[in-house]
Amino acid sequence: MNRRRFLGAGLASLGAACALPAVRTAPAPPRVALADVRRLVVERAEPIAGRCRYVADLGARQVPQPILFARRGESFDGVIENALPQPTTVHFHGLTLPEAADGAGFDPIEPGARKRMRFEVKNRSGLYWFHPHPHGFTAEQVYAGLTGLLVVTDEDDDALDAALALAPGNRLALAIAEARVVGGAMRPYAPTAEDCLHGWLGNRALVNGQLDASWIVRPGWVRLQILNACNARGLLVAFRDGETLVPFHLLGTDGGLLAAPRELERVFLYTGERVDIG
């Protein structure tokens, strides 16, 4: 039995009774094919609070804060435009890329400047992400909202979705971050000496850039691909029904899908780590 059939058989045997509980609704971030992006603009959306965002220019339309999707083997050939008052980069975290396309901070894009980026997606299916990595500004810009999700798919991923028989809307890619909220407003990044020592921690959770985010899902399996996008906080992910922990299944990690699912009651995620659960 090959890996895809083994994974599908293992999931099918677990049964739909262990699906994650439904939650309320929230607007879904727009899905955009990575290959369709001609220009990725990095801009400040709220100057007072310092909030920033990515905008994907598709030629005919512009999409703010998209979730990017790519098939393994597809290519990106586009322009990164920096509309911030600070230098920035776009680092595709987890992808195997040449140094010229890595965006790791060695070649920052100055304010008002552009940089062409070309690469092929060679990695296995899984959740990847993109974020700024300029020296001295990374923490501030990530906190400000510059967290983008990239979902890579392939034949293994197709087999998993088929085994789960996912209903429309029951697969979600989620970036969990945090913000300091005072008087109903998000505070800009302004670390004290203590924050620099221990890390900038918030008091409210953000999911895909939204406070109090929630979704409606249909009965059956739910597949969640989760990124810890917090600046310094580790996350212990679990699901509860009252005081009872609800088991779930670990399907994949940063390195892609597992050979077979593992039943868990909780999973720890540190900053930048991802899990695929159902």
N, C-alpha and C positions, 0 to 999 in steps of 0.2 A: 504494500500500500504506500503510495507516495505521500509526501508531506502534506499537500493540499487535502487529499482524501482523508488522511489521518486526523487533521485539524477539524475538518467538517464532521467526521464521524464522532469525534469526541464532544463537539458542541451539541450535535443533534441528540446525543444520549443524555445530556444534562436536563433537557426539557424546558418548556416555556414557563413553567411555574416559578422559576427563579429570576424572571425578568425584573429589572429595577422598577421601583414604584413611579407612577406618573407624577408630574409636577405641573405647575401652571404655565401660561404662555408668555412668550416674549418675542419681539421681532427677530427673525433669523438673519444673521449677517449675510450679505450677498455672496454667492459662490461665483468665482471667476477662474477661468482657465489661465494658468500661468503663461501659456504660449500666446494668449490673446493680449497680454499686457504690453503696450508699446512704451509706456512711460510710468514710472512709479515715483510719485511726488511725495516728499516728506515735508509736511507743513504744520504750522501752529494753528490750531482750531479755536482756542480760547486764550487770548493773550493774558488776561488777568490771572486766571488759574494756571496758566502755563501748559494747558492740555494740548497735545499734538496728535497727529494722525497720519496714516498712509492713505494716499488716493491713487487708485489704479486708473490710468488713462487707457481706454480701449479704442480710441479713435472716435467712434460714434458717441461714446458716453464716458463719464467718469464715475467711478465707484469708490466711495470712502470706506475705509476699514474692511476691505474684502477678506474672505477666506479663499486662499488660492488653492487650486487643485491641479495636479499634474500626473500624467501617466509616466511610469518608468520608461525612459528612453526619449521622452519629449525634451524640447529645448526651449530656453528662454533667451531672447535677444531684444533687449530694451534699454531704456535710458533711466538712470536714477537722477532725480532732480532735487536738490536741496533748497527748500524755501524757508528754512529755519535761519535764525540769526546766529547760529552756532555751527561749527563743523559737525558732520555726521558721516556715518557709513550705513550700508545695509548688509548685515551678516546673515547668511542663510544657515542657521544653526543646525548642525547634524549632517548637512549634505557634503559629499565628497567633491570638492571643487578645486580648480587651479588657484594659485595664490592671487592672480589678477582679479578673480571674481569672488574672493573669499569675504571681503569687507571686514576684515578683522581689526582694522584700526591703523594699519601701516600706511594707508593711502587715503586719508579723510577727504571728503568732498566739502569744499569750503562753501560758505553761504552764497547762494545765487549761482553756484556752479552745477555742472552736470557731469555724469560719467556713464559711459556705455558699458553694459555688462552682458556677457554671453556665456552660457554654460548648458551642458546636457545633464538631465536628472538621471543619475546612475544608481541611486540608492534603492533599497527595497521599499515596499509599501510601509507606511507608517505616518505618524504625525511629526512634522518638522516645524520650525518657526523661523521668522526673520526679525531682526532687531538691530538697533544702532550699537556701534562698538567703538566710538571715538574716545581716545584717551582723555580722561578727566570729565567726560560728559555722559558716559554710558548709563550710570545709575539714574541721573536726572531725566534723561530722555526716555528710558524704559518706563520709569514711574509716570512720566507725562502721558503715556498711552501708546508709545511706539512699540507695540507687540503685534506681530502679524502671524497668522497660522498658514501653514502649507501642508496639505494632505496629499501624500503620494500614494497612488494605487498601482496594482499589478494583478496578475492572475491569482496569486495567493489571497489578495484582498477580495477579489471577486468571489472566490470560493467561500471565504468566511461569511460574507454578506448573504450568499445563497444558503449556506447552512443555517444561518440565523433566521432566514426568511423575514428580514426587516420590513416593517411597515413604513410607508412614506413618512419622513420626519423623525424616525426613530434612531437616526445616526447623527450625532452632534459632535462637533469639534469645539472645545471650550478652553479658553485661556483664563485661569484664575489669578487675579492680581489683588492688590489692596490699595486703599487711599486713606489719607487723613482727611476726615470730614468734620468741619466745625460749623455749627449753625446752618446745616444743610448744604454747605458749599465745600467742594474739594479744595484743600490747601495746596499751594505750589510747593515744589521741592525746596526745602530750606533746612538742611541738616545742621544740627548742633554738633559740638565736639563729641558728645555722647553718642549721637546717631552715627557719626563717622566710625566710632569704635565698635558699636554693637549692631549697626545696620539700621536703615530707615524702615520702620514698621508702621503700618496703617492701623486704623480702627474700624474700617468697613471693607467688606469684600466686593470686588468687581469681577464680573464674568463677561468676557468679550466687551470690556469697556463700560458695562452697565452696572449700576447699583441695583440691588434687589431683583436681579435677573431670574427668570424662570421660564419653563417651557411646558407645553402640553405634549404628551407622547401617547401613542396608541397602545392597546394591550399587546403583549408579546415581548420579544427581546428588544432591548435598548442597548445601543453601542455608543459608548462615550470615549472620545479621545481627548485626554486632559493634559494641559500644560500648566506647570507651576510658573507663573510669570511674575511672582513677587520679587521684590528687591532683595530681601533678606530672610523672609519667613519660610520655614519648612511647613508642609501641609501633611496631615494625617487624614487620608480620605476614607470615609466609611459612610454607611447608610443605616438609618435607624427607623424602626417602627415602634414608636414609644421608647421604651428602654431596651428593646431587643435589637441587636445588630442583624442586619439583613445581609446574608452572604451574596457575593458577586464573584465574577470570574475574570481573572487576569488573562487577557488575550495577547497582549504585546507590551513592549517597553520601548525605550529609546532606540534599541537596535532592530526593531521590527517585530513581526508576529512570532509568538512562541510556537514550538512544535505541537503543543497541546495546551488547552486552557488549564489554569490552576484556580481552584476555589479558595477564596480569601474572605476575611471579615474586615480587613483594613489594609491600606497600602500607603507607604510614606513616599512623599515627593519633595525633593529639595529644589531650589531655584534652577530653572532650565530643564528639569527632568519631565518626561512624559510617560503616560501609561494609556493603554487601550483596554477598556474593561466592558463587560456586558453582564 
